[in-house]
Amino acid sequence: MADLPAGAPASAEPSSSGAEVKGSINLRIEAQTRQLIDDAAAVLGKTRTEFMIESARTLAIDVLLDQRLFVLDSARYDAFVHALDNPPAPGPKLRALLRRVPAWKA
């Protein structure tokens, strides 16, 4: 699917045969929430299922992108790259950590 974020799980991709495997999700919701969803779906000319799938998918993509993508103006980008290219010198705590024998080797 072209609009999935990079690094999305392979299970989100169509199967090699070209047909997507479909499943179901059962939800228990309050009557007022169901009516709200139905009203919003009707405004957009969609079924409840179409509306819920599209809404949940959009939010899921946003959540995943929020964890993987951030945008900086040019000055902040330059500062970010500078920080990556010039990390601080190792302090005493890092040096001590690197001298420890890993638990799996002890």
CORTAHU-V513922 format. One record per residue. RES is the residue in one letter. SS is DSSP state (hx for helix, st for strand, lp for the rest). PHI is phi in radians with two decimals (none if undefined). Layout:
# CORTAHU-V513922
res ss phi
RES SS PHI
RES SS PHI
This chain:
# CORTAHU-V513922
res ss phi
M lp none
A lp -1.20
D lp -1.69
L lp -1.40
P lp -1.21
A lp -1.01
G lp 1.49
A lp -1.16
P lp -1.06
A hx -1.05
S hx -1.12
A hx -1.43
E lp -1.53
P lp -1.09
S lp -1.19
S lp -1.11
S lp -1.34
G lp 1.67
A lp -1.69
E lp -1.45
V lp -1.39
K lp -1.91
G lp -2.26
S lp -2.26
I lp -2.25
N lp -1.80
L lp -2.18
R lp -1.93
I lp -2.31
E lp -1.18
A hx -1.02
Q hx -1.12
T hx -1.19
R hx -1.07
Q hx -1.14
L hx -1.03
I hx -1.11
D hx -1.05
D hx -1.12
A hx -1.14
A hx -1.08
A hx -1.09
V hx -1.03
L lp -1.57
G lp 1.23
K lp -2.08
T lp -1.38
R hx -1.00
T hx -1.08
E hx -1.03
F hx -1.10
M hx -1.17
I hx -1.13
E hx -1.09
S hx -1.14
A hx -1.14
R hx -1.14
T hx -1.07
L hx -1.15
A hx -1.07
I hx -1.10
D hx -1.04
V hx -1.09
L hx -1.16
L hx -1.14
D hx -1.08
Q hx -1.51
R hx -2.12
L lp -2.23
F lp -2.46
V lp -2.05
L lp -2.20
D lp -1.25
S hx -1.09
A hx -1.17
R hx -1.22
Y hx -1.07
D hx -1.06
A hx -1.14
F hx -1.12
V hx -1.10
H hx -1.05
A hx -1.13
L hx -1.17
D hx -1.31
N lp -2.29
P lp -1.18
P lp -1.15
A lp -1.14
P lp -1.05
G lp -1.56
P hx -1.08
K hx -1.18
L hx -1.14
R hx -1.06
A hx -1.12
L hx -1.08
L hx -1.21
R hx -1.45
R lp -1.20
V lp -1.40
P lp -1.05
A lp -1.04
W lp -1.31
K lp -1.82
A lp -1.40
